[in-house]
Amino acid sequence: MRENKTKRTKASLGTYLAGIKDDARREDCAALARLMRRATKQPARMWGPSIVGFGSYRYQYASGREGESCLVGFSSRKSDITLYLSSTFPGREQLLPKLGNHQAGGGCLHIRRLGEVDLKVLERLITTAFREKRRRFAKG
């Protein structure tokens, strides 16, 4: 069976942030890390070389493949910041129209700048997604 590409690493958030060349993007990602830590009450951990994750859970597919992933997280991508939340959780569809400039696809939210979204709505999305995913998947 193939090994999962995205795994928790010992890399540091500081090193990851320092590698983001665009100053505004780096500041947005640092602020997002603080917001996610506050919303989840979990420390930031790196998953692979470029995903900042909070909390973790184990999963297993019907095929038998299993692994571990972060409950919520984000990554600075070429054209946006991608937030990894969940595609289904209570209130998601009511909150998204209030968020501001974003694109949603599956369990991801794509934003260009934090200043283009309502941070209170974003924090509520993160908190709710985290709690629901933890309730559904995490043990203990």
C-alpha positions as MATLAB code, in Angstrom:
seq = 'MRENKTKRTKASLGTYLAGIKDDARREDCAALARLMRRATKQPARMWGPSIVGFGSYRYQYASGREGESCLVGFSSRKSDITLYLSSTFPGREQLLPKLGNHQAGGGCLHIRRLGEVDLKVLERLITTAFREKRRRFAKG';
ca = [
       0.000    0.000    0.000;
       1.245    3.464   -0.892;
       2.571    5.680    1.907;
       0.759    8.967    2.599;
       2.569   12.009    1.270;
       1.288   14.496    3.843;
       2.493   13.598    7.327;
       3.156   15.553   10.474;
       6.764   16.736   10.541;
       9.085   18.357   13.042;
       9.455   21.462   10.852;
       8.689   24.757   12.574;
       5.976   27.264   11.815;
       8.556   30.056   12.048;
      10.724   28.510    9.357;
       7.701   27.971    7.113;
       6.535   31.570    7.545;
      10.043   32.919    6.953;
      10.067   31.120    3.603;
       7.034   33.043    2.317;
       8.604   35.727    0.154;
       5.645   38.128   -0.160;
       5.567   40.308    2.992;
       1.790   40.795    2.990;
       1.164   37.069    2.465;
       3.636   36.202    5.255;
       1.842   38.599    7.647;
      -1.553   37.167    6.659;
      -0.327   33.614    7.283;
       1.147   34.554   10.675;
      -2.156   36.207   11.635;
      -4.093   33.188   10.369;
      -1.911   30.861   12.464;
      -2.706   32.961   15.555;
      -6.418   32.963   14.712;
      -6.484   29.181   14.170;
      -4.583   28.551   17.404;
      -7.100   30.689   19.287;
     -10.073   29.015   17.566;
      -8.831   25.444   18.092;
      -6.795   25.813   21.290;
      -4.197   23.601   19.584;
      -0.580   24.357   18.682;
       0.415   24.741   15.047;
       2.168   21.720   13.565;
       3.586   21.325   10.087;
       2.126   18.609    7.862;
       4.458   17.936    4.994;
       6.501   20.914    3.822;
       3.649   23.400    3.410;
       0.511   22.716    5.471;
       0.095   24.350    8.869;
      -2.300   22.132   10.816;
      -4.130   22.201   14.123;
      -5.213   19.056   15.944;
      -5.144   15.635   14.322;
      -7.305   12.627   13.607;
      -6.918    9.143   12.215;
      -8.925    7.966    9.237;
      -9.436    4.698    7.408;
     -11.011    4.265    3.986;
     -13.126    1.267    2.971;
     -10.107    0.127    0.912;
      -8.159   -0.303    4.153;
      -5.867    2.645    3.524;
      -5.423    4.672    6.671;
      -3.531    7.643    7.917;
      -3.488   10.747   10.046;
      -4.246   14.340    9.111;
      -4.835   17.697   10.721;
      -8.364   18.602   11.785;
      -8.052   22.068   10.228;
      -5.167   23.846    8.572;
      -3.937   26.199    5.880;
      -1.254   26.627    3.288;
       0.114   29.565    1.336;
      -0.278   28.629   -2.313;
       0.811   30.462   -5.452;
      -2.319   32.565   -5.918;
      -4.092   32.319   -2.572;
      -4.183   30.996    0.967;
      -5.999   27.676    1.104;
      -7.783   26.772    4.314;
      -8.486   23.091    4.925;
     -11.689   22.858    6.931;
     -14.478   20.461    6.002;
     -17.163   20.418    3.366;
     -19.926   19.690    5.857;
     -20.537   21.151    9.271;
     -23.464   22.923   10.911;
     -23.923   26.525    9.745;
     -21.367   26.374    6.907;
     -23.809   27.357    4.159;
     -25.188   30.239    6.229;
     -21.741   31.591    7.127;
     -20.037   31.438    3.716;
     -22.080   34.283    2.159;
     -21.087   36.484    5.120;
     -17.365   35.706    4.839;
     -16.370   38.123    2.099;
     -14.152   37.533   -0.936;
     -13.427   33.801   -1.135;
     -13.887   30.681   -3.214;
     -15.092   27.419   -1.718;
     -14.458   23.992   -3.137;
     -15.032   20.761   -1.251;
     -13.519   21.164    2.198;
     -11.289   24.062    1.141;
     -11.669   27.819    1.305;
      -9.459   29.978   -0.890;
      -8.769   33.583    0.071;
      -6.299   36.088   -1.351;
      -5.923   38.390    1.651;
      -7.233   38.283    5.207;
      -8.321   41.911    4.803;
     -10.890   40.782    2.220;
     -12.807   38.559    4.663;
     -14.711   39.059    7.901;
     -12.351   37.637   10.538;
     -15.152   36.946   13.028;
     -16.995   34.873   10.435;
     -13.744   33.118    9.488;
     -13.020   32.281   13.129;
     -16.526   30.880   13.520;
     -16.067   28.732   10.403;
     -12.754   27.415   11.738;
     -14.099   26.733   15.239;
     -17.205   24.958   13.983;
     -15.319   22.875   11.394;
     -12.716   21.887   13.994;
     -15.283   20.830   16.583;
     -17.385   18.886   14.094;
     -14.426   17.067   12.567;
     -13.050   16.242   16.022;
     -16.476   14.971   17.085;
     -16.733   12.756   13.994;
     -13.197   11.400   13.753;
     -10.921   12.013   16.717;
     -10.563    9.521   19.505;
     -10.359   10.888   23.029;
];
